[in-house]
Amino acid sequence: LNVMEVPDILAWVKPHELLLTTGYPLRNTPQSLGRLVADLDERGLAALAIKLGRYVDELPAEMVAQADRLGFPLILLPNDVGFDDILNQVLTDILNRQAAVLARAEEAHRALVHVVLAGGGLDEVAAEVAQLLDVSVAAVDGSGRVLASAGPAEHVAVLRESLSHEGPPPRRGRVFASVPVLAGGHHHGRIVAYSPSGAIGDGDVGILERAATVAALVVTRQEAVNAVESKYRADFLRDALTGRAGTAERVTARAGAFGWDLARPVTVLVAELDPVGDERSAQDRLVACWTAAIRRHDPRGAVAGFSHEVVAVVDAGVDGARLAKDAAAAFADVPPATFSTGASRPCPGAETLPEAYAQALKAARVGRQLHGAGAVAHFDQLGVYRLLSLVSDTDELHAFVRETLGPLAGDDDADHADLRRTLQVLLETNLNVAETARRLHFHYNTLRYRIGKLERMLGSFTEDHHLRLNLTLALHVLRMRGI
């Protein structure tokens, strides 16, 4: 509200205000009255109220016509109406509106707080907001997945359809309103409302913001609960896999309380992170991806994240390679982190879980050494590496390599790795010199020279099949270095 009676009112007007004046400023304006109306409209004045009588008995036709063209409100006041009466009436109306908005917001606040105190979740929050605002509401996570919705079914369908489209989220407007759900500096998604009648106002958006705060509390509470439950699940599964959880009957009963079925023939899968930079973040994503994959392939399967790995116990009929591929597809959304997977033999029940866990762990580690990052290996498919992995005395294995390969066991000389490669291909081709030369792109005479050099260093392996066996095993152990 503004009351002015100066010669030049244009310099003092502000946007979104109701200006009260008399005809005095209209007598000697530097521009035409039609132009004055246009200037007032450009400056965002909400309306102009003019008291008729003392200075002006009626408004010029030019001024009225310009106001009609622009849709600019001109209010004519009788001379006996005081400005203070108008000020009081408008101020009272504004205060009443604000009081109504505050009362409605307080009502919404009490209702939403009651939802939280009663232990409600996002479904209850969405239902309460839909009832308070008479709109359709959806709670959406950071990836755009609808977590909860409420309102008339046909309106919810329209809201879901709009959220499924790629592009920016719905903005505040007549039909849609969207507010973020923030907690502890983290973005947990947003609350979106839809009203086909276009009845979403600023007061409704304020209530949506309160609902977003309550939703943030619900999400934070659920994350805390999930963290505690995940720890209990992981601790129990670790005990079961290491034989510290008690009898098979006790393990089966406790697993059932978590929704796991360990009384059937199962396979143990181990997914280990390949070396990455931000290992903690990658480990959290690995657990989430494997949990989602297990739910799709075996809802009764057990899954838990340990410090550097994820372990799953699934039905023996589940294709472990396919499950690992499914988890890897989701995990690959944020490169460059990868993981290697190992699968055990099928085991009949809970009493053999420790043995199956050891098999899966070895398969994962040996598979990474043999095939690189992202490998998927089954324990029964490791061949001779399975036997070598069962040797617990790694010092003895390394001693065997040094005794068998001699100077070729180390990398002190740059030629040693090249000579080991030549020896390996010779053994793989059963000493077929022509085939070896073709694979290594050597001249025949060059390869004959290398064979002579290798025999001077290692012995006459071309004639001693026992020596060839020892050399083959030593090269296999070298490939498993670090296991």
Buried (B, 14 or more C-beta within 10 A) or exposed (E): BEBBBEEEBBEEBEEEBBBBBBBBBBEEBEEEBBBBBBBBBEEEBBBBBBBBEEBBEEBEEBBBEBBEEBEBEBEEBEEEEEBEEBBEEBEEEEEEEEEEBEEBBEEBBEBBEEBBEEEBBBBBBBBBBBEBBEBBBBBBBEEEEBBBBBBBEEBBEBBBEBBEEEEEBBEBEEBBBBBBBBBEEEEBBBBBBBBEEEEBBEBBBBBBBBBBBBBBBBBBBEBEEEEEEBEEBBEBBBBBBEBEBEEBEEBBBBBEEBEBBBBBEBBBBBBBBBEBEEBEEBBEBBBBBBBBBBEEBBEBBBBBBBEEBBBBBBBBEBEBEEBBEBBBEBBEEEEEBBBBBBBBBBBEBBBBBBBBBBBBBBBBBBBBBBEEBBBBBBBEEBEEBBEBBEEEEEEEBBEBBEEBBBEBBEEEEEEBEEBBEBBBBBBBBEBEBEBBBBBBEBEEEEBEEBBEEBBEBBBEBBEBEEBBEBBBBBBBBBBBEEB
